[in-house]
Amino acid sequence: MHEAYGHFYRDVRKSDGNRYKTNSLQCLRYSLNRYLKAPPYNKKIDIVNDERFSASRENFKAAMAELKRMGLGDVEHYPSIDEADRRKLYTSIYLSPNTPFGLQNKVQFDIRLYFCRRGMENMPQMTKSTFSVKKDPKTGLKYVVKTLDELTKKPSQQ
């Protein structure tokens, strides 16, 4: 099984026959590991770290290197929302702070736009204590900062 599993990384393709990008291949690997450990299988193996899977780990590294050589290692970011489109959003009924629905949407939009560099990755873990309100000593204006950086779990540098 271990050898067949090692070939998986080199041979796996999307439904259209194209290769996955490195980030997607890595997600597949961790997803398979979680799937095998969860019910109903409850396997006690770790396909990512277990020594019995060292050959497949080497194949994974080789597949990742090959994908990078093919130009499939880069992350494509969505383009930022331009000022005109942002103005349209903020003046629409959908982000109006004068209605409960609009206020909720506005808060969610602002959090995602200004604080979530990695999309929704950390949204479920965010609580009130994720943010703190500071006051600018020069102007007296209040502003919000993140208290922890989700990636490092260290105080935010904002």
C-alpha positions as CSV (number, residue, x, y, z in Angstrom):
1,M,0.0,0.0,0.0
2,H,2.8,2.4,0.9
3,E,4.3,2.3,-2.6
4,A,0.9,2.8,-4.3
5,Y,0.2,5.7,-2.0
6,G,3.5,7.3,-3.0
7,H,2.6,7.2,-6.7
8,F,-0.6,8.9,-5.8
9,Y,1.1,12.3,-5.4
10,R,2.7,12.0,-8.9
11,D,-0.4,10.7,-10.6
12,V,-3.3,12.6,-9.1
13,R,-5.1,14.9,-11.5
14,K,-8.2,17.2,-11.4
15,S,-11.3,16.0,-13.2
16,D,-10.3,17.9,-16.3
17,G,-7.0,16.0,-16.4
18,N,-4.8,19.0,-15.4
19,R,-2.4,18.8,-12.5
20,Y,-3.2,20.3,-9.1
21,K,-1.2,23.3,-7.8
22,T,1.2,22.7,-4.9
23,N,-1.2,24.2,-2.3
24,S,-4.0,21.9,-3.4
25,L,-1.8,18.8,-3.4
26,Q,-0.8,19.7,0.1
27,C,-4.4,20.1,1.1
28,L,-5.2,16.7,-0.4
29,R,-2.5,15.1,1.7
30,Y,-3.7,16.6,5.0
31,S,-7.3,15.9,4.1
32,L,-6.5,12.2,3.5
33,N,-4.7,12.0,6.8
34,R,-7.7,13.5,8.7
35,Y,-10.1,11.2,6.8
36,L,-8.3,8.1,7.7
37,K,-8.0,9.1,11.4
38,A,-11.7,10.0,11.7
39,P,-14.7,7.6,12.1
40,P,-15.5,5.1,10.8
41,Y,-11.9,4.2,10.0
42,N,-10.2,5.5,13.1
43,K,-6.7,4.5,11.8
44,K,-3.8,5.1,14.2
45,I,-1.4,5.9,11.4
46,D,-0.2,9.2,10.3
47,I,0.5,9.3,6.5
48,V,2.2,12.7,6.9
49,N,4.7,11.9,9.7
50,D,4.7,8.1,10.2
51,E,8.1,6.5,9.3
52,R,6.2,3.7,7.5
53,F,5.3,6.3,4.9
54,S,8.8,7.7,4.4
55,A,8.8,6.6,0.7
56,S,5.5,8.4,0.0
57,R,6.9,11.4,1.8
58,E,9.8,11.5,-0.6
59,N,7.4,11.1,-3.5
60,F,5.4,14.0,-2.2
61,K,8.4,16.2,-2.0
62,A,9.4,15.2,-5.6
63,A,5.9,15.9,-6.8
64,M,5.9,19.3,-5.1
65,A,9.2,20.2,-6.7
66,E,8.0,19.0,-10.1
67,L,4.8,21.1,-9.8
68,K,6.9,24.2,-8.9
69,R,9.1,23.6,-12.0
70,M,5.9,23.5,-14.1
71,G,4.9,26.8,-12.7
72,L,2.1,25.4,-10.5
73,G,3.6,26.6,-7.2
74,D,2.4,30.2,-7.2
75,V,-0.7,31.3,-5.3
76,E,-3.1,33.5,-7.4
77,H,-4.6,36.2,-5.3
78,Y,-7.9,37.8,-6.1
79,P,-7.5,41.4,-7.3
80,S,-8.2,44.0,-4.6
81,I,-11.6,45.8,-4.7
82,D,-11.1,49.1,-6.3
83,E,-12.2,52.4,-4.7
84,A,-15.2,52.9,-7.0
85,D,-16.6,49.5,-6.3
86,R,-16.0,49.8,-2.5
87,R,-17.9,53.1,-2.6
88,K,-20.8,51.4,-4.3
89,L,-20.8,48.7,-1.7
90,Y,-20.7,51.1,1.3
91,T,-23.5,53.3,-0.1
92,S,-25.7,50.3,-1.0
93,I,-28.6,49.0,1.2
94,Y,-26.6,45.8,1.7
95,L,-23.9,47.5,3.9
96,S,-26.1,50.2,5.4
97,P,-25.4,50.5,9.2
98,N,-29.0,51.8,9.5
99,T,-30.5,48.3,9.4
100,P,-29.6,45.2,11.4
101,F,-29.0,43.2,8.2
102,G,-26.9,45.9,6.6
103,L,-24.9,46.5,9.8
104,Q,-24.1,42.8,10.2
105,N,-23.0,42.7,6.5
106,K,-20.9,45.8,7.0
107,V,-19.1,44.5,10.0
108,Q,-18.4,41.1,8.3
109,F,-17.2,42.9,5.2
110,D,-14.9,45.2,7.1
111,I,-13.4,42.4,9.2
112,R,-12.7,40.4,6.1
113,L,-11.4,43.3,4.1
114,Y,-9.1,44.8,6.8
115,F,-8.2,41.9,9.1
116,C,-8.3,38.6,7.2
117,R,-5.3,38.4,4.9
118,R,-5.9,34.7,4.4
119,G,-9.6,34.7,3.5
120,M,-12.0,33.0,5.9
121,E,-9.3,30.7,7.3
122,N,-9.5,32.0,10.9
123,M,-13.0,33.5,11.0
124,P,-14.5,30.6,13.2
125,Q,-11.9,31.2,15.9
126,M,-12.3,34.9,16.1
127,T,-14.0,36.3,19.3
128,K,-14.4,39.7,20.9
129,S,-11.0,39.3,22.4
130,T,-9.4,38.9,18.9
131,F,-9.7,42.7,18.6
132,S,-9.1,45.7,20.8
133,V,-10.0,49.3,20.5
134,K,-7.2,51.9,20.7
135,K,-7.2,55.6,20.8
136,D,-4.9,57.8,18.7
137,P,-3.3,60.2,21.2
138,K,-2.8,63.0,18.6
139,T,-6.3,63.0,17.1
140,G,-8.4,61.3,19.8
141,L,-9.9,59.0,17.2
142,K,-10.6,55.4,18.1
143,Y,-9.5,52.5,15.9
144,V,-9.6,48.8,16.0
145,V,-6.5,46.4,15.9
146,K,-6.2,42.7,16.0
147,T,-4.7,41.5,19.3
148,L,-3.2,38.3,17.9
149,D,-1.8,37.3,14.6
150,E,-3.5,34.0,13.7
151,L,-0.5,32.6,12.0
152,T,2.0,33.1,14.8
153,K,-0.3,33.4,17.8
154,K,1.9,36.4,18.8
155,P,0.7,39.9,19.5
156,S,-0.2,41.7,16.3
157,Q,2.3,44.2,14.9
158,Q,-0.4,46.7,14.0
